[in-house]
């Protein structure tokens, strides 16, 4: 099967969250800050719900970049790989070993900023045979022009550009799956899908 038509499952992928740090967040202007935060929380809650292996890394969190945003650590815990200077997380031996230890070749990846902290490791991982899904709406950068440039470069390199809700739906696959109702609830919690989900629950309870 062509790798571009393969689907994500909870058993074949790992989530990498890169540099979602408080000092970097304040410079992101390509998405509404509240919307971006909800997208990041949704992606983290998805990983927690299905038991997806997760690797979180921060670049020099004691400096101006700041710590990982609490919305992530509140969901996934405080285990963070703190890089000492590598801009490209893929060049961090600790980060790369953590990905390799999962034994999974599909990486669901998000980062701040999109054109550096997400793009560089995404391209590097693809070059080494990994299948990378860049979740651009759970990432952020200076403005929409920069986002578009990063998306073009990533797709040229073979990275799959995705959104967190499409990743969730791909993981769910079927409303009748083991995590179907829970994942629907996560989508409802973090998007305007909440009204559709409410209707679904009402109909289900009337059966």
Rosetta blueprint (number, residue, H / E / L):
1 X L
2 X L
3 X H
4 X H
5 X H
6 X L
7 X L
8 X L
9 X L
10 X L
11 X L
12 X L
13 X E
14 X E
15 X E
16 X E
17 X E
18 X E
19 X L
20 X L
21 X E
22 X H
23 X H
24 X H
25 X H
26 X L
27 X L
28 X L
29 X L
30 X L
31 X L
32 X L
33 X H
34 X H
35 X H
36 X H
37 X H
38 X H
39 X H
40 X H
41 X H
42 X H
43 X H
44 X H
45 X H
46 X H
47 X H
48 X H
49 X H
50 X H
51 X L
52 X L
53 X E
54 X E
55 X E
56 X E
57 X E
58 X E
59 X E
60 X L
61 X L
62 X L
63 X L
64 X L
65 X L
66 X L
67 X L
68 X E
69 X L
70 X H
71 X H
72 X H
73 X H
74 X H
75 X H
76 X H
77 X L
78 X L
79 X L
80 X L
81 X E
82 X E
83 X E
84 X L
85 X L
86 X L
87 X L
88 X L
89 X H
90 X H
91 X H
92 X L
93 X H
94 X H
95 X H
96 X H
97 X H
98 X H
99 X H
100 X H
101 X H
102 X L
103 X L
104 X L
105 X L
106 X E
107 X E
108 X E
109 X E
110 X E
111 X E
112 X E
113 X L
114 X H
115 X H
116 X H
117 X H
118 X H
119 X H
120 X H
121 X H
122 X H
123 X H
124 X H
125 X H
126 X H
127 X H
128 X L
129 X L
130 X L
131 X E
132 X E
133 X E
134 X E
135 X E
136 X H
137 X H
138 X H
139 X L
140 X E
141 X L
142 X L
143 X L
144 X H
145 X H
146 X H
147 X H
148 X H
149 X H
150 X H
151 X H
152 X H
153 X H
154 X H
155 X H
156 X H
157 X L
158 X L
159 X L
160 X E
161 X E
162 X E
163 X L
164 X H
165 X H
166 X H
167 X H
168 X H
169 X H
170 X H
171 X H
172 X H
173 X L
174 X L
175 X L
176 X L
177 X L
178 X L
179 X L
180 X H
181 X H
182 X H
183 X H
184 X H
185 X H
186 X H
187 X H
188 X H
189 X H
190 X H
191 X L
192 X L
193 X L
194 X H
195 X H
196 X H
197 X H
198 X H
199 X H
200 X H
201 X H
202 X H
203 X H
204 X H
205 X H
206 X L
207 X L
